[in-house]
Amino acid sequence: MATPMVEDSSFEDDQLASMTTEDITRKSRLLDNEIRILKEEVQRTNLDLDSYKEKIKENQEKIKLNKQLPYLVGNIVEILK
């Protein structure tokens, strides 16, 4: 029994053999456009990821400061008493 991958490959080979040069060129352009669109999507997703990482970093710094601030205020209040 042939594996599905081999069957798919032979089906695609048969399909490709029955296509005209114009059909192959058109299919190639469609694939190129899809690749371009997917690359743009990956780039946009990476930019979003970088943005989220920066926000996380900023929020972690804010959390650190907020943890320190009450102690500083408490120390100042004790000094002023």
Backbone as XML, in Angstrom:
<?xml version="1.0"?>
<chain id="A" units="angstrom">
  <residue number="1" name="MET">
    <atom name="N" x="0.846" y="-1.197" z="0.000"/>
    <atom name="CA" x="0.000" y="0.000" z="0.000"/>
    <atom name="C" x="0.880" y="1.246" z="0.000"/>
  </residue>
  <residue number="2" name="ALA">
    <atom name="N" x="0.592" y="2.201" z="-0.870"/>
    <atom name="CA" x="1.387" y="3.418" z="-0.971"/>
    <atom name="C" x="1.029" y="4.373" z="0.146"/>
  </residue>
  <residue number="3" name="THR">
    <atom name="N" x="2.015" y="5.137" z="0.582"/>
    <atom name="CA" x="1.745" y="6.120" z="1.627"/>
    <atom name="C" x="0.991" y="7.294" z="1.033"/>
  </residue>
  <residue number="4" name="PRO">
    <atom name="N" x="0.223" y="8.019" z="1.856"/>
    <atom name="CA" x="-0.533" y="9.163" z="1.334"/>
    <atom name="C" x="0.354" y="10.205" z="0.675"/>
  </residue>
  <residue number="5" name="MET">
    <atom name="N" x="1.575" y="10.375" z="1.183"/>
    <atom name="CA" x="2.461" y="11.380" z="0.619"/>
    <atom name="C" x="2.840" y="11.026" z="-0.817"/>
  </residue>
  <residue number="6" name="VAL">
    <atom name="N" x="3.116" y="9.748" z="-1.072"/>
    <atom name="CA" x="3.470" y="9.298" z="-2.409"/>
    <atom name="C" x="2.261" y="9.442" z="-3.340"/>
  </residue>
  <residue number="7" name="GLU">
    <atom name="N" x="1.086" y="9.098" z="-2.828"/>
    <atom name="CA" x="-0.127" y="9.234" z="-3.633"/>
    <atom name="C" x="-0.374" y="10.692" z="-3.990"/>
  </residue>
  <residue number="8" name="ASP">
    <atom name="N" x="-0.203" y="11.605" z="-3.023"/>
    <atom name="CA" x="-0.388" y="13.031" z="-3.285"/>
    <atom name="C" x="0.622" y="13.519" z="-4.312"/>
  </residue>
  <residue number="9" name="SER">
    <atom name="N" x="1.852" y="13.055" z="-4.203"/>
    <atom name="CA" x="2.902" y="13.463" z="-5.121"/>
    <atom name="C" x="2.594" y="13.020" z="-6.543"/>
  </residue>
  <residue number="10" name="SER">
    <atom name="N" x="2.151" y="11.778" z="-6.704"/>
    <atom name="CA" x="1.836" y="11.291" z="-8.043"/>
    <atom name="C" x="0.614" y="12.011" z="-8.613"/>
  </residue>
  <residue number="11" name="PHE">
    <atom name="N" x="-0.344" y="12.329" z="-7.746"/>
    <atom name="CA" x="-1.527" y="13.081" z="-8.191"/>
    <atom name="C" x="-1.111" y="14.461" z="-8.667"/>
  </residue>
  <residue number="12" name="GLU">
    <atom name="N" x="-0.228" y="15.114" z="-7.902"/>
    <atom name="CA" x="0.238" y="16.446" z="-8.289"/>
    <atom name="C" x="1.061" y="16.388" z="-9.573"/>
  </residue>
  <residue number="13" name="ASP">
    <atom name="N" x="1.861" y="15.335" z="-9.733"/>
    <atom name="CA" x="2.626" y="15.173" z="-10.969"/>
    <atom name="C" x="1.692" y="15.012" z="-12.168"/>
  </residue>
  <residue number="14" name="ASP">
    <atom name="N" x="0.639" y="14.202" z="-12.003"/>
    <atom name="CA" x="-0.329" y="14.014" z="-13.082"/>
    <atom name="C" x="-1.035" y="15.324" z="-13.410"/>
  </residue>
  <residue number="15" name="GLN">
    <atom name="N" x="-1.389" y="16.054" z="-12.354"/>
    <atom name="CA" x="-2.062" y="17.341" z="-12.544"/>
    <atom name="C" x="-1.146" y="18.312" z="-13.282"/>
  </residue>
  <residue number="16" name="LEU">
    <atom name="N" x="0.112" y="18.360" z="-12.877"/>
    <atom name="CA" x="1.079" y="19.269" z="-13.490"/>
    <atom name="C" x="1.313" y="18.893" z="-14.952"/>
  </residue>
  <residue number="17" name="ALA">
    <atom name="N" x="1.375" y="17.617" z="-15.238"/>
    <atom name="CA" x="1.612" y="17.159" z="-16.611"/>
    <atom name="C" x="0.449" y="17.535" z="-17.534"/>
  </residue>
  <residue number="18" name="SER">
    <atom name="N" x="-0.756" y="17.618" z="-16.984"/>
    <atom name="CA" x="-1.915" y="17.924" z="-17.824"/>
    <atom name="C" x="-2.144" y="19.423" z="-17.996"/>
  </residue>
  <residue number="19" name="MET">
    <atom name="N" x="-1.355" y="20.245" z="-17.304"/>
    <atom name="CA" x="-1.533" y="21.700" z="-17.379"/>
    <atom name="C" x="-0.751" y="22.279" z="-18.552"/>
  </residue>
  <residue number="20" name="THR">
    <atom name="N" x="-1.283" y="23.363" z="-19.108"/>
    <atom name="CA" x="-0.554" y="24.070" z="-20.160"/>
    <atom name="C" x="0.480" y="24.985" z="-19.509"/>
  </residue>
  <residue number="21" name="THR">
    <atom name="N" x="1.363" y="25.509" z="-20.328"/>
    <atom name="CA" x="2.396" y="26.426" z="-19.828"/>
    <atom name="C" x="1.758" y="27.656" z="-19.195"/>
  </residue>
  <residue number="22" name="GLU">
    <atom name="N" x="0.691" y="28.143" z="-19.806"/>
    <atom name="CA" x="-0.009" y="29.312" z="-19.271"/>
    <atom name="C" x="-0.616" y="29.004" z="-17.906"/>
  </residue>
  <residue number="23" name="ASP">
    <atom name="N" x="-1.185" y="27.793" z="-17.776"/>
    <atom name="CA" x="-1.769" y="27.392" z="-16.494"/>
    <atom name="C" x="-0.690" y="27.314" z="-15.411"/>
  </residue>
  <residue number="24" name="ILE">
    <atom name="N" x="0.450" y="26.749" z="-15.783"/>
    <atom name="CA" x="1.550" y="26.640" z="-14.817"/>
    <atom name="C" x="2.049" y="28.019" z="-14.419"/>
  </residue>
  <residue number="25" name="THR">
    <atom name="N" x="2.167" y="28.913" z="-15.387"/>
    <atom name="CA" x="2.612" y="30.281" z="-15.100"/>
    <atom name="C" x="1.615" y="30.979" z="-14.185"/>
  </residue>
  <residue number="26" name="ARG">
    <atom name="N" x="0.326" y="30.820" z="-14.474"/>
    <atom name="CA" x="-0.720" y="31.440" z="-13.657"/>
    <atom name="C" x="-0.681" y="30.883" z="-12.229"/>
  </residue>
  <residue number="27" name="LYS">
    <atom name="N" x="-0.542" y="29.570" z="-12.119"/>
    <atom name="CA" x="-0.477" y="28.921" z="-10.810"/>
    <atom name="C" x="0.759" y="29.408" z="-10.041"/>
  </residue>
  <residue number="28" name="SER">
    <atom name="N" x="1.862" y="29.568" z="-10.759"/>
    <atom name="CA" x="3.100" y="30.053" z="-10.142"/>
    <atom name="C" x="2.920" y="31.470" z="-9.603"/>
  </residue>
  <residue number="29" name="ARG">
    <atom name="N" x="2.260" y="32.324" z="-10.374"/>
    <atom name="CA" x="1.997" y="33.698" z="-9.914"/>
    <atom name="C" x="1.100" y="33.704" z="-8.675"/>
  </residue>
  <residue number="30" name="LEU">
    <atom name="N" x="0.088" y="32.840" z="-8.695"/>
    <atom name="CA" x="-0.798" y="32.747" z="-7.533"/>
    <atom name="C" x="-0.019" y="32.312" z="-6.294"/>
  </residue>
  <residue number="31" name="LEU">
    <atom name="N" x="0.860" y="31.347" z="-6.465"/>
    <atom name="CA" x="1.681" y="30.891" z="-5.334"/>
    <atom name="C" x="2.632" y="31.992" z="-4.867"/>
  </residue>
  <residue number="32" name="ASP">
    <atom name="N" x="3.216" y="32.729" z="-5.818"/>
    <atom name="CA" x="4.104" y="33.843" z="-5.448"/>
    <atom name="C" x="3.346" y="34.910" z="-4.659"/>
  </residue>
  <residue number="33" name="ASN">
    <atom name="N" x="2.133" y="35.214" z="-5.098"/>
    <atom name="CA" x="1.317" y="36.189" z="-4.377"/>
    <atom name="C" x="0.970" y="35.692" z="-2.980"/>
  </residue>
  <residue number="34" name="GLU">
    <atom name="N" x="0.634" y="34.416" z="-2.883"/>
    <atom name="CA" x="0.298" y="33.856" z="-1.574"/>
    <atom name="C" x="1.519" y="33.873" z="-0.650"/>
  </residue>
  <residue number="35" name="ILE">
    <atom name="N" x="2.683" y="33.560" z="-1.204"/>
    <atom name="CA" x="3.921" y="33.609" z="-0.415"/>
    <atom name="C" x="4.180" y="35.029" z="0.071"/>
  </residue>
  <residue number="36" name="ARG">
    <atom name="N" x="4.003" y="36.013" z="-0.809"/>
    <atom name="CA" x="4.214" y="37.420" z="-0.435"/>
    <atom name="C" x="3.260" y="37.830" z="0.679"/>
  </residue>
  <residue number="37" name="ILE">
    <atom name="N" x="2.000" y="37.437" z="0.548"/>
    <atom name="CA" x="0.996" y="37.774" z="1.559"/>
    <atom name="C" x="1.349" y="37.133" z="2.895"/>
  </residue>
  <residue number="38" name="LEU">
    <atom name="N" x="1.771" y="35.864" z="2.850"/>
    <atom name="CA" x="2.124" y="35.168" z="4.091"/>
    <atom name="C" x="3.369" y="35.774" z="4.731"/>
  </residue>
  <residue number="39" name="LYS">
    <atom name="N" x="4.338" y="36.189" z="3.917"/>
    <atom name="CA" x="5.537" y="36.850" z="4.465"/>
    <atom name="C" x="5.162" y="38.166" z="5.143"/>
  </residue>
  <residue number="40" name="GLU">
    <atom name="N" x="4.272" y="38.926" z="4.509"/>
    <atom name="CA" x="3.815" y="40.183" z="5.114"/>
    <atom name="C" x="3.099" y="39.915" z="6.432"/>
  </residue>
  <residue number="41" name="GLU">
    <atom name="N" x="2.301" y="38.850" z="6.462"/>
    <atom name="CA" x="1.587" y="38.499" z="7.686"/>
    <atom name="C" x="2.561" y="38.094" z="8.792"/>
  </residue>
  <residue number="42" name="VAL">
    <atom name="N" x="3.590" y="37.342" z="8.426"/>
    <atom name="CA" x="4.605" y="36.952" z="9.407"/>
    <atom name="C" x="5.316" y="38.193" z="9.927"/>
  </residue>
  <residue number="43" name="GLN">
    <atom name="N" x="5.651" y="39.120" z="9.033"/>
    <atom name="CA" x="6.325" y="40.353" z="9.446"/>
    <atom name="C" x="5.435" y="41.178" z="10.381"/>
  </residue>
  <residue number="44" name="ARG">
    <atom name="N" x="4.160" y="41.287" z="10.041"/>
    <atom name="CA" x="3.225" y="42.035" z="10.888"/>
    <atom name="C" x="3.084" y="41.365" z="12.257"/>
  </residue>
  <residue number="45" name="THR">
    <atom name="N" x="2.998" y="40.043" z="12.238"/>
    <atom name="CA" x="2.869" y="39.300" z="13.495"/>
    <atom name="C" x="4.116" y="39.483" z="14.357"/>
  </residue>
  <residue number="46" name="ASN">
    <atom name="N" x="5.290" y="39.471" z="13.726"/>
    <atom name="CA" x="6.533" y="39.692" z="14.476"/>
    <atom name="C" x="6.583" y="41.101" z="15.068"/>
  </residue>
  <residue number="47" name="LEU">
    <atom name="N" x="6.097" y="42.081" z="14.323"/>
    <atom name="CA" x="6.048" y="43.448" z="14.855"/>
    <atom name="C" x="5.089" y="43.521" z="16.046"/>
  </residue>
  <residue number="48" name="ASP">
    <atom name="N" x="3.947" y="42.859" z="15.935"/>
    <atom name="CA" x="3.000" y="42.810" z="17.054"/>
    <atom name="C" x="3.635" y="42.135" z="18.261"/>
  </residue>
  <residue number="49" name="LEU">
    <atom name="N" x="4.352" y="41.052" z="18.014"/>
    <atom name="CA" x="5.023" y="40.335" z="19.089"/>
    <atom name="C" x="6.053" y="41.223" z="19.779"/>
  </residue>
  <residue number="50" name="ASP">
    <atom name="N" x="6.840" y="41.954" z="18.981"/>
    <atom name="CA" x="7.826" y="42.872" z="19.560"/>
    <atom name="C" x="7.140" y="43.950" z="20.394"/>
  </residue>
  <residue number="51" name="SER">
    <atom name="N" x="6.017" y="44.438" z="19.894"/>
    <atom name="CA" x="5.258" y="45.457" z="20.621"/>
    <atom name="C" x="4.759" y="44.905" z="21.956"/>
  </residue>
  <residue number="52" name="TYR">
    <atom name="N" x="4.225" y="43.682" z="21.930"/>
    <atom name="CA" x="3.744" y="43.060" z="23.171"/>
    <atom name="C" x="4.886" y="42.822" z="24.148"/>
  </residue>
  <residue number="53" name="LYS">
    <atom name="N" x="6.041" y="42.400" z="23.635"/>
    <atom name="CA" x="7.198" y="42.182" z="24.509"/>
    <atom name="C" x="7.623" y="43.485" z="25.176"/>
  </residue>
  <residue number="54" name="GLU">
    <atom name="N" x="7.592" y="44.577" z="24.420"/>
    <atom name="CA" x="7.960" y="45.883" z="24.974"/>
    <atom name="C" x="6.959" y="46.318" z="26.044"/>
  </residue>
  <residue number="55" name="LYS">
    <atom name="N" x="5.665" y="46.096" z="25.779"/>
    <atom name="CA" x="4.642" y="46.435" z="26.781"/>
    <atom name="C" x="4.818" y="45.608" z="28.044"/>
  </residue>
  <residue number="56" name="ILE">
    <atom name="N" x="5.129" y="44.332" z="27.883"/>
    <atom name="CA" x="5.342" y="43.458" z="29.044"/>
    <atom name="C" x="6.519" y="43.972" z="29.855"/>
  </residue>
  <residue number="57" name="LYS">
    <atom name="N" x="7.596" y="44.330" z="29.161"/>
    <atom name="CA" x="8.789" y="44.847" z="29.846"/>
    <atom name="C" x="8.457" y="46.126" z="30.624"/>
  </residue>
  <residue number="58" name="GLU">
    <atom name="N" x="7.736" y="47.037" z="29.982"/>
    <atom name="CA" x="7.347" y="48.284" z="30.652"/>
    <atom name="C" x="6.468" y="47.997" z="31.869"/>
  </residue>
  <residue number="59" name="ASN">
    <atom name="N" x="5.514" y="47.093" z="31.720"/>
    <atom name="CA" x="4.623" y="46.767" z="32.832"/>
    <atom name="C" x="5.362" y="46.093" z="33.974"/>
  </residue>
  <residue number="60" name="GLN">
    <atom name="N" x="6.354" y="45.260" z="33.656"/>
    <atom name="CA" x="7.149" y="44.637" z="34.711"/>
    <atom name="C" x="7.945" y="45.690" z="35.482"/>
  </residue>
  <residue number="61" name="GLU">
    <atom name="N" x="8.457" y="46.694" z="34.758"/>
    <atom name="CA" x="9.176" y="47.785" z="35.428"/>
    <atom name="C" x="8.229" y="48.590" z="36.313"/>
  </residue>
  <residue number="62" name="LYS">
    <atom name="N" x="7.016" y="48.830" z="35.834"/>
    <atom name="CA" x="6.020" y="49.548" z="36.642"/>
    <atom name="C" x="5.680" y="48.763" z="37.898"/>
  </residue>
  <residue number="63" name="ILE">
    <atom name="N" x="5.533" y="47.451" z="37.746"/>
    <atom name="CA" x="5.229" y="46.605" z="38.915"/>
    <atom name="C" x="6.353" y="46.707" z="39.926"/>
  </residue>
  <residue number="64" name="LYS">
    <atom name="N" x="7.591" y="46.664" z="39.442"/>
    <atom name="CA" x="8.748" y="46.776" z="40.327"/>
    <atom name="C" x="8.723" y="48.100" z="41.089"/>
  </residue>
  <residue number="65" name="LEU">
    <atom name="N" x="8.436" y="49.188" z="40.360"/>
    <atom name="CA" x="8.382" y="50.507" z="40.993"/>
    <atom name="C" x="7.234" y="50.600" z="41.992"/>
  </residue>
  <residue number="66" name="ASN">
    <atom name="N" x="6.096" y="50.028" z="41.637"/>
    <atom name="CA" x="4.944" y="50.079" z="42.539"/>
    <atom name="C" x="5.182" y="49.267" z="43.804"/>
  </residue>
  <residue number="67" name="LYS">
    <atom name="N" x="5.990" y="48.243" z="43.711"/>
    <atom name="CA" x="6.319" y="47.468" z="44.902"/>
    <atom name="C" x="7.250" y="48.265" z="45.808"/>
  </residue>
  <residue number="68" name="GLN">
    <atom name="N" x="8.127" y="49.061" z="45.228"/>
    <atom name="CA" x="9.092" y="49.839" z="46.001"/>
    <atom name="C" x="8.473" y="51.104" z="46.581"/>
  </residue>
  <residue number="69" name="LEU">
    <atom name="N" x="7.592" y="51.727" z="45.846"/>
    <atom name="CA" x="7.050" y="53.025" z="46.236"/>
    <atom name="C" x="6.384" y="53.041" z="47.606"/>
  </residue>
  <residue number="70" name="PRO">
    <atom name="N" x="5.542" y="52.098" z="47.976"/>
    <atom name="CA" x="4.923" y="52.173" z="49.307"/>
    <atom name="C" x="5.964" y="52.182" z="50.434"/>
  </residue>
  <residue number="71" name="TYR">
    <atom name="N" x="7.029" y="51.431" z="50.279"/>
    <atom name="CA" x="8.076" y="51.425" z="51.301"/>
    <atom name="C" x="8.752" y="52.787" z="51.378"/>
  </residue>
  <residue number="72" name="LEU">
    <atom name="N" x="8.988" y="53.406" z="50.229"/>
    <atom name="CA" x="9.618" y="54.727" z="50.229"/>
    <atom name="C" x="8.710" y="55.758" z="50.890"/>
  </residue>
  <residue number="73" name="VAL">
    <atom name="N" x="7.424" y="55.721" z="50.557"/>
    <atom name="CA" x="6.473" y="56.654" z="51.160"/>
    <atom name="C" x="6.397" y="56.406" z="52.662"/>
  </residue>
  <residue number="74" name="GLY">
    <atom name="N" x="6.369" y="55.144" z="53.047"/>
    <atom name="CA" x="6.328" y="54.819" z="54.479"/>
    <atom name="C" x="7.554" y="55.336" z="55.202"/>
  </residue>
  <residue number="75" name="ASN">
    <atom name="N" x="8.716" y="55.205" z="54.608"/>
    <atom name="CA" x="9.953" y="55.697" z="55.223"/>
    <atom name="C" x="9.932" y="57.220" z="55.341"/>
  </residue>
  <residue number="76" name="ILE">
    <atom name="N" x="9.443" y="57.907" z="54.334"/>
    <atom name="CA" x="9.379" y="59.376" z="54.385"/>
    <atom name="C" x="8.412" y="59.827" z="55.479"/>
  </residue>
  <residue number="77" name="VAL">
    <atom name="N" x="7.261" y="59.141" z="55.594"/>
    <atom name="CA" x="6.275" y="59.490" z="56.625"/>
    <atom name="C" x="6.896" y="59.277" z="58.007"/>
  </residue>
  <residue number="78" name="GLU">
    <atom name="N" x="7.636" y="58.201" z="58.191"/>
    <atom name="CA" x="8.277" y="57.948" z="59.491"/>
    <atom name="C" x="9.329" y="59.010" z="59.802"/>
  </residue>
  <residue number="79" name="ILE">
    <atom name="N" x="10.040" y="59.458" z="58.786"/>
    <atom name="CA" x="11.069" y="60.484" z="59.002"/>
    <atom name="C" x="10.414" y="61.807" z="59.381"/>
  </residue>
  <residue number="80" name="LEU">
    <atom name="N" x="9.292" y="62.136" z="58.782"/>
    <atom name="CA" x="8.630" y="63.407" z="59.055"/>
    <atom name="C" x="7.929" y="63.446" z="60.405"/>
  </residue>
  <residue number="81" name="LYS">
    <atom name="N" x="7.699" y="62.302" z="61.032"/>
    <atom name="CA" x="6.994" y="62.276" z="62.323"/>
    <atom name="C" x="7.790" y="62.886" z="63.399"/>
  </residue>
</chain>
